[in-house]
Amino acid sequence: MKLIDAPGGLLSALAQAPLTEQRGRLVGAVGTTIRARGLRGRIGDTVEIVDAERGTPLMAEIVGLADGELLLTPLGELRGLSPTAEVVLRPSNSLVPIGPALLGRVVDAHCRPLDGRGAIARDQVRALDARAPDPMTRAPVDQVLETGVRAIDGLLTLGRGQRVGVFAGAGGGKSTLLAMLARQTRADAIVIALIGERGREVREFVEEVLGPEGLARSTIVVATSDRPAMERVRAAQVATAIAEGLRDQGRHVLLLMDSVTRYARALREIGLAAGEPAVRRGFPPSVFAELPRLFERAGNGVVGGITGIYTVLLEEEDGDPIGEEVRSLLDGHIHLSRALGARGHYPAVDIGGSLSRLFPTLASATQAQAARRVRAMLAKLADIELLLQLGEYRAGQDRLADVAIAQREAIDSFLRQDAGTATPYSTTVAMLRGLDPDG
């Protein structure tokens, strides 16, 4: 087995691991928190809870220390635990199989197969929780990422190695856009993390959205909504580690995580159960410490790159703490409009509320000029929408408004796109320039 050492000395840590088995006892289990005594463990270590009355051992992770006790978060159900259970410190559970053998596979948060196709090869492994690449050795984001989605490629151009959030409320068209990105984006490999999704949606995504051709270049990591919080957190870390392994082999990887909101909620569940205070709308400090650690692991490395696209479920349009934090940490945000989705306008991208921070460096001067004009026309149309509905607008009052009204159908046609069709980047730019009457 080839062991890929991660920054921070994983091999050294393994070499210093104790050879004798440490055992302790269970002293309490309330809600999703287990308390144990009698063994010396560190935060992040893995333990096995052995209970003769329960039968099946239960794995857990040490998440806190309090009054001489270890606070554990289970990686399974607590049902059946009894006061006679023993707690055994186990070797680190922080190695993830990586490499091309994972492409085409559907796995859980422990890299156990969910597709019925046999065990996952562990010829190469990588640290689950690796450090982000050195900022001074990262390759710059200077290549356009072709998604085939006109609204994105034309007005929100993304780069290979960029990290962007897709923000949507319920019914905002998130699934439609993700399906388009998964099928159409030009990448060497795709890693998809489905966190907190309904079980029905997982199979639909694999069979209907990806299909055999899309699955062949993808790895899907699944932790459904009924799984323990630690497993949902681990799914995000496992997907990122798999993407890192492919990046280190020189590949460009598209990492789709749906959703980072449910990852944050799982972190909240763990933090509150461990006794952390709630500081922002019920979220403890550890959530806001873990989010940047996860995001910074994506991006370009020395050779390959990871383009990270993270979905955010907005509880409300303004004041959502996770939405605000994610928006501040990423290199751009794509906002999906529920109103557009209700009109059957897909992908439901709200251009005015969306931004790619790398657009100015990736787009040509002519594309940037056309994009500015189209944005200005969309903003003007939004300003005069009520006047148009009431029939109160009179031509000649505002030249930009007159041009925007004349181009309205063409702009709408450009932004709408069937989920099964991809538009080449060069064609998108040419169509965008055609929308600017002064171009």
C-alpha positions, -999 to +999 in steps of 0.1 A: +000+000+000+014+034-010+009+060+017+008+096+006+021+118+034+002+150+040+017+182+053+019+180+091+038+147+094+012+119+091+039+093+088+056+106+118+024+106+138+017+070+128+053+060+138+047+074+173+013+058+178+012+035+210+015-002+204-005-013+235-042-013+235-059+013+257-092+005+273-117+026+292-153+025+302-185+042+291-198+066+318-227+083+300-246+087+267-271+115+263-285+126+229-256+124+205-228+127+230-210+098+247-187+102+278-159+078+286-131+075+312-100+055+317-080+060+285-057+087+273-069+099+239-066+131+219-092+151+201-096+135+166-087+100+178-110+071+169-124+047+196-144+015+194-172+010+219-176-027+226-208-038+243-216-075+247-253-068+251-254-047+219-233-071+198-221-048+170-192-025+180-198+012+176-171+035+163-168+071+176-145+100+175-131+121+204-144+157+200-138+171+234-123+168+269-141+178+301-134+170+338-112+141+331-137+126+306-136+121+269-165+135+249-173+112+219-195+116+188-207+083+174-203+072+138-234+051+141-266+047+161-265+046+199-294+022+202-285-008+223-256+007+243-255-004+280-235+008+311-212-023+307-197-011+274-159-008+271-142+019+251-111+009+232-087+033+215-082+023+179-056+032+152-064+063+133-094+062+110-080+092+091-067+075+059-088+077+028-082+056-004-075+078-034-067+074-071-084+065-104-098+032-089-125+054-072-138+068-104-172+054-113-179+044-077-205+054-051-192+052-015-202+063+020-183+085+044-160+056+053-153+048+016-174+016+019-191+008-015-228+016-019-230+005-055-226-033-049-195-035-070-170-049-045-145-034-021-125-002-028-088-008-035-065+009-009-033+008-029-030+045-023-042+064+007-042+100+019-048+119+052-085+127+057-079+161+072-049+175+053-036+210+053-043+234+024-016+239-002+010+266+005-004+299-009+029+307-024+032+275-044-004+274-058-007+279-095-026+310-104-062+308-116-057+319-152-076+293-173-113+296-181-135+267-168-160+258-195-193+248-179-215+249-210-239+271-191-243+304-210-253+325-180-222+314-161-197+313-190-208+346-204-215+368-174-199+350-144-169+333-160-152+309-137-116+297-137-100+264-131-092+262-094-118+288-084-141+282-054-177+294-058-209+291-039-244+284-054-269+301-031-306+291-033-337+289-012-362+261-015-374+257-051-346+279-064-335+255-091-303+243-074-308+207-086-312+218-122-280+238-122-260+211-104-272+186-130-260+209-158-226+215-142-221+178-135-228+167-170-213+196-190-183+210-172-149+202-189-129+185-162-107+154-160-126+140-130-156+149-108-160+143-071-195+148-058-204+150-021-241+145-013-245+155+023-278+154+042-298+145+010-328+123+009-320+087+000-343+088-030-324+118-044-291+100-043-302+072-067-319+097-090-288+118-092-266+088-100-289+072-126-308+101-141-285+131-138-251+116-143-259+085-163-233+058-172-211+083-190-210+109-163-206+083-135-175+068-153-155+100-146-170+106-112-168+096-075-198+101-054-196+103-016-229+100+002-241+107+038-279+109+038-299+130+062-305+101+086-268+094+092-250+107+123-236+142+124-200+130+124-206+109+093-221+139+075-190+160+084-167+131+074-183+129+040-173+164+031-137+157+043-135+124+024-147+140-008-122+167-005-094+142+002-103+122-029-102+153-050-069+163-035-054+129-045-065+133-081-052+169-081-018+157-069-017+134-099-020+164-122-057+163-129-082+191-130-110+180-106-145+195-103-156+191-067-194+195-062-206+197-026-243+196-019-247+211+005-222+230+027-252+242+048-259+206+059-222+202+066-223+233+088-255+220+106-237+187+113-208+207+128-233+227+149-249+195+162-215+182+173-203+214+188-234+221+208-235+185+221-199+189+232-208+220+253-198+249+230-217+281+233-240+293+205-227+326+192-244+333+159-280+323+153-274+290+172-240+282+156-210+276+178-175+291+171-161+258+157-184+260+127-169+293+115-134+279+121-140+247+101-155+263+070-124+281+058-103+250+065-125+230+042-126+256+014-089+264+014-081+228+006-097+232-028-081+254-055-050+249-076-019+230-065+015+229-080+004+207-109-034+199-109-063+218-095-097+215-078-126+238-088-149+238-058-186+245-062-205+245-029-242+248-026-258+269+002-294+265+013-306+299+023-331+300+052-338+336+044-325+361+018-308+383+044-291+375+077-284+338+071-251+333+091-238+304+070-247+322+037-229+353+048-198+334+060-195+313+029-200+343+006-171+361+024-148+331+021-152+320-015-141+335-049-176+341-061-213+335-056-241+324-080-275+334-066-305+315-078-338+333-079-370+316-067-390+341-088-372+330-120-377+294-112-414+300-106-416+314-142-399+283-156-367+303-163-339+278-159-311+279-149-326+304-125-294+325-122-300+360-108-272+378-127-275+410-107-271+392-074-242+370-086-205+377-089-173+359-100-144+376-084-121+363-111-142+375-141-121+407-147-089+386-151-104+358-171-127+376-196-114+394-226-119+432-230-147+427-255-165+401-234-162+423-203-176+453-221-206+432-235-212+417-200-213+452-184-238+463-210-260+433-205-258+437-167-268+474-171-298+465-192-309+438-167-307+463-139-326+489-158-353+464-167-356+456-130-360+493-122-388+499-147-406+465-142-435+481-124-439+508-150-439+482-177-466+461-159-488+492-154-482+504-190-469+537-177-435+536-194-432+559-225-405+553-251-379+581-254-377+588-216-345+568-211-322+556-238-308+527-218-344+516-209-354+518-246-324+496-256-331+472-227-367+468-237-357+461-273-332+435-263-353+419-235-364+388-254-329+382-268-313+385-233-340+362-219-333+336-246-296+338-239-300+332-202-325+304-206-311+270-214-323+234-216-307+212-191-295+187-217-277+212-240-242+227-236-230+257-254-193+260-263-175+289-246-166+306-278-202+305-290-214+319-257-190+349-259-201+356-295-238+354-285-231+378-256-215+403-278-245+401-301-267+413-272-248+446-270-262+469-297-232+493-293-207+464-294 
